[in-house]
Amino acid sequence: MTLVSTGADGLGDPKTTRSTVQGLFRIHTKHVTVTMDGDEEDEDPFDFRDVPFVQYFTEGFAFHAAYWHDDFGTARSHGCVNLSPLDAAWLFEWTTPEVPAAWHGALSLRKGTLVSIRP
């Protein structure tokens, strides 16, 4: 079993709260690292550099490593699915689209791994 941290607002509307979107999706974009930052007008702005093992499954929502906390198993993210760096690395290697050696990212709108996001 892998513990994750999902959106802090649980089952709320992801358009208006910090909830994780639910449904069936395909991983469409993967990056070895990215910068993730939030809206400066947000009550809890964030700016994380070099977030590793990022896998977007729909616009604005991704699986990724969270090096800034170790509170996996509780809802605390801004909507993404946070994993430990070790678990995120394993998932990144297991899913498609594959990132070729020496590349920083990959894109595939139709052939990525199918994922089910649910409570």
C-alpha positions in Angstrom: 0.0 0.0 0.0 1.1 3.5 -0.8 0.0 6.5 1.4 -0.7 9.7 -0.5 -1.9 13.2 0.4 -4.8 14.5 -1.6 -6.6 17.8 -1.6 -7.0 19.4 1.8 -10.8 20.0 1.2 -11.6 16.3 0.8 -14.6 15.7 -1.5 -15.4 19.4 -2.3 -15.6 20.9 -5.7 -12.1 21.1 -7.1 -13.0 24.2 -9.1 -13.7 26.2 -5.9 -11.8 24.3 -3.1 -8.5 22.5 -2.5 -10.1 19.2 -3.5 -8.6 16.5 -5.8 -10.6 16.0 -9.0 -12.2 12.5 -9.2 -12.8 10.2 -12.2 -10.9 8.3 -14.9 -8.0 10.0 -16.6 -4.9 9.3 -18.6 -1.5 10.5 -17.6 -0.7 12.8 -20.5 2.4 14.7 -19.4 5.4 13.7 -17.3 8.3 15.9 -16.1 11.4 14.9 -14.2 11.1 18.2 -12.3 8.9 21.3 -12.4 8.3 24.5 -10.5 4.9 24.5 -8.9 3.4 27.8 -7.6 0.0 29.0 -6.6 -2.0 32.1 -7.0 -0.4 34.9 -4.9 -3.9 36.0 -3.9 -4.6 32.6 -2.4 -4.8 32.5 1.4 -2.0 29.9 1.3 0.3 30.7 -1.6 3.1 28.3 -2.4 6.2 28.2 -4.5 8.1 24.9 -4.8 11.1 24.6 -7.0 12.3 21.4 -8.7 9.3 19.3 -7.7 10.3 15.8 -8.8 8.4 13.0 -10.7 5.4 15.1 -11.9 2.7 13.3 -13.9 -0.3 15.4 -15.0 -3.5 13.5 -15.5 -5.8 16.5 -16.1 -5.2 20.3 -16.3 -3.8 21.5 -13.0 -3.8 18.1 -11.3 -0.8 15.7 -11.0 0.8 13.0 -9.1 4.2 14.2 -7.8 6.7 13.8 -5.0 6.3 16.1 -2.0 9.7 16.8 -0.3 8.2 19.5 1.9 6.2 17.2 4.2 6.0 13.6 5.4 2.3 13.6 6.4 1.2 11.1 3.8 -2.2 9.5 4.5 -3.8 12.8 5.3 -5.6 15.3 3.1 -3.3 18.4 2.9 -2.4 19.3 -0.8 -3.7 22.1 -3.0 -5.4 19.4 -5.1 -2.6 17.3 -6.5 -1.8 13.8 -5.3 1.3 14.0 -3.2 3.5 11.0 -2.8 6.7 10.3 -0.9 9.8 10.8 -3.2 10.5 7.1 -3.2 6.9 6.2 -4.2 6.7 9.0 -6.7 9.9 7.7 -8.4 8.6 4.2 -8.6 5.2 5.4 -10.1 7.0 7.7 -12.5 9.0 4.7 -13.9 6.0 2.4 -14.1 3.6 4.7 -16.0 3.4 5.9 -19.5 4.2 8.0 -21.5 7.9 7.0 -21.0 10.4 9.8 -20.6 13.4 8.9 -22.8 16.9 8.8 -21.3 18.4 12.3 -21.1 15.0 14.0 -21.7 13.3 16.2 -19.1 9.7 15.3 -20.0 7.2 13.5 -22.3 3.7 14.1 -23.7 1.1 11.7 -25.0 -2.5 12.8 -25.1 -4.0 9.4 -25.9 -1.6 6.6 -24.8 -0.8 7.4 -21.2 -1.5 5.1 -18.3 -5.2 5.1 -17.3 -5.7 6.2 -13.6 -8.8 6.2 -11.4 -8.9 8.9 -8.8 -11.6 8.2 -6.2 -12.1 8.4 -2.4 
